[in-house]
Amino acid sequence: MVAGWFAGDGDGFRLLGTRCTACASVFFPREDHHCRNPGCASGKLKEVPLSRRGRVWSYTDSRYRPPSPYVSAPELPWEPCTLIAVELEAERIVVLGQAAPGVTASDLAVGMEAEVVPGVLHEDAETTWTTWHWRPTGVTA
């Protein structure tokens, strides 16, 4: 989907963020130019892999076709999906993402553990666009 937002595969799959070397604030999506913390004047950022697991902070069903730049086939009916906001405790941030295929809102509860896994956003004959999904732990896709 976006180069540099994640790396690895399987158990090594991680979202990539940045950490300010002065104030320790963590950002996702990554920031390459300056610390977004308004109380910090530092410009030094270091790429860091984010935690693979966190706790469901919120979730919802997405029952509408999102606008561009999201890639979807307009000739096909929209397939609803579940969106999950996961709090990464160590980084003190919340990361939004789509649930892994087969995971619905009825499978989720605030506070349950979820892990980041690789996923497919869209594919055609020439290209597969990859992304991340959140999956409750103990659920296999």
C-alpha positions in Angstrom: 0.0 0.0 0.0 2.5 2.6 1.1 6.2 1.9 1.0 7.9 2.0 4.4 4.8 1.6 6.6 5.5 -2.1 7.3 8.1 -4.8 6.8 8.6 -8.6 7.1 6.1 -11.4 6.9 4.6 -14.1 9.1 5.7 -13.7 12.7 8.2 -11.1 11.6 5.6 -8.7 10.1 5.7 -5.3 11.9 4.3 -1.8 11.3 7.1 0.7 11.1 6.9 4.0 13.0 9.3 6.7 14.1 10.4 7.7 17.6 11.8 11.1 18.5 15.2 10.8 20.1 14.5 13.8 22.3 11.0 13.3 23.7 10.5 9.6 22.9 7.1 10.3 21.1 6.2 7.6 18.6 4.4 8.2 15.4 2.5 6.1 12.9 2.3 6.5 10.1 6.0 7.3 10.2 7.3 10.8 10.1 10.5 11.6 8.3 11.0 15.3 8.8 10.2 16.5 12.3 8.8 15.5 15.7 5.0 16.1 15.7 4.9 16.7 19.4 4.2 20.4 19.7 6.2 20.6 23.0 9.4 19.2 21.3 11.8 21.2 19.2 13.9 18.2 18.1 14.1 17.1 14.5 15.9 13.8 15.1 13.7 10.8 14.4 14.6 7.1 14.3 12.7 4.3 12.6 11.3 1.7 15.0 9.3 -1.4 14.6 6.0 -1.1 16.5 4.6 -3.7 18.9 2.9 -6.7 17.1 0.2 -6.9 19.7 -2.1 -4.4 21.5 -5.6 -4.1 22.9 -8.8 -3.3 21.0 -9.5 0.3 21.7 -12.6 0.6 19.5 -14.1 -1.1 16.4 -16.9 -0.6 13.9 -18.4 -2.1 10.7 -17.7 -0.1 7.5 -20.7 -0.5 5.3 -19.9 2.1 2.6 -17.5 2.3 -0.2 -14.7 4.6 0.8 -13.6 7.4 -1.5 -10.4 7.6 -3.6 -7.5 6.9 -3.1 -8.9 3.6 -1.7 -8.8 1.0 -4.5 -11.9 -0.9 -5.1 -13.7 -2.4 -8.2 -16.6 0.0 -8.9 -18.3 -2.7 -11.0 -18.5 -5.0 -8.0 -20.8 -4.6 -5.0 -19.2 -3.1 -1.9 -18.1 -5.8 0.6 -18.5 -4.4 4.2 -15.5 -4.8 6.4 -14.6 -4.3 10.1 -12.3 -1.6 11.2 -10.3 -1.9 14.5 -8.5 0.7 16.4 -5.7 -1.0 18.5 -3.9 0.6 21.4 -0.2 -0.2 21.5 0.7 0.2 25.2 4.5 0.5 24.8 4.2 3.2 22.2 1.2 4.9 23.7 -0.6 5.2 20.4 -3.7 3.9 18.7 -3.4 2.5 15.2 -6.5 2.0 13.0 -6.7 -0.8 10.5 -9.0 -3.3 8.8 -9.8 -6.6 10.6 -8.4 -9.8 9.1 -10.8 -11.5 6.6 -13.5 -13.3 8.4 -13.4 -11.2 11.6 -16.6 -9.3 12.2 -17.6 -6.7 14.8 -19.5 -9.5 16.7 -16.1 -11.2 17.2 -14.6 -8.2 19.0 -14.7 -6.6 22.4 -13.0 -3.5 23.7 -9.9 -4.6 25.7 -9.3 -7.9 23.9 -5.8 -8.6 22.6 -5.2 -8.2 18.8 -2.1 -8.7 16.7 -1.0 -7.2 13.4 -0.8 -9.5 10.4 -0.1 -9.0 6.7 -3.1 -8.7 4.4 -4.1 -8.0 0.9 -5.8 -4.7 0.1 -6.4 -5.4 -3.6 -5.0 -7.6 -6.3 -5.3 -7.8 -10.0 -3.5 -9.8 -12.7 -0.3 -7.7 -12.4 -0.1 -6.5 -8.8 -1.0 -7.4 -5.3 -1.3 -4.4 -2.9 -0.4 -5.4 0.6 -1.5 -3.8 3.8 -1.9 -4.7 7.5 -4.8 -6.3 9.2 -5.7 -6.6 12.9 -6.7 -10.1 14.1 -7.8 -11.0 17.6 -5.2 -13.4 19.1 -6.3 -17.0 19.1 -8.2 -16.5 15.8 -6.7 -18.0 12.7 -7.4 -16.6 9.2 
